[in-house]
Amino acid sequence: MIDLHAHILPGVDDGPQTLEESLEMARQAVADGITVMVATPHLFRRKSVERGAWNQPADLRLGVEILNRHLADEGLGLKVLPGCEVPLFPEILEFLKQGRLLTLNDGGRYLCLELPDTVIPPATEDIVFQLSSQGITPILSHPERNPIFYQNPARLKRLISLGCLSQITARSLTGGFGWGVGRFTKKLLRQGLVHVMATDAHSAKHRPPILSTAFRKLEKIVGESRAWDMVATFPERILRGDPWL
């Protein structure tokens, strides 16, 4: 399986703070059947985007390279690829033009995009459209956890029609975010509004990199073939930089 969204780089955001914590997450991922993981640390090191410290692409690429060396030294069969979880903020297009954002696998085609927790900014549709017009497909992180989409799923459908993909979090299917989120996640799956499932892992203890438990539930909702698409076939296509269907 391929985990398209995980916070595994040490000391760069609210994920693991030490190399050993990162290695423990890697051990869990390998035991769970994950062979490839995209490191998607938050662009900004602090929750606020009030121009706090931000993770520069060169630093993240180096961090991934160093982590992969340690994984090889440990004999762990996990390959980590570069990426970044980018919040929707006014300067996003400028940052992208200046090369200050990492796309998934540094391929220049797919971008991990995070909306605020409780709102959908007015500029969202315009930014999604502009990204798509520039050949970049935004992958919307965990829309099932946004109350605005919960109240009006048509808002998510609209973003998908403008060129977005959507990625749910595995723990949303296993109760990690409560009954309501779990129910809404199933609704989105049945409506065909989900393209990828990832762990959004942050630690070995509290938000571990586990896909298999949710995968079994996913199979029952969308069938084995579609479930496999969401954790392997589609992520592989994205990492190759292939155009979407």
Buried (B, 14 or more C-beta within 10 A) or exposed (E): BBBBBBBBBBBBBBBBEEBEBBBBBBBBBBEBEBEBBBBBBBBBBEEEBEEEEBBBBEBBBEBBEBBBEBBEEEEBEBBBBBBBBBBBBEEBBEBBEEEBBBBBBBBBBBBBBBBBEEEBBEEBBEBBBBBBEEEBBBBBBBBBBBBBBBEEBEBBBBBBEBBBBBBBBBBBBBEBBEEEBBEBBBBBBEEEBBBBBBBBBBBBEEBBBBBEBBBEBBBEBBEEEBBBBBBBEBBBBBBEBEEBE
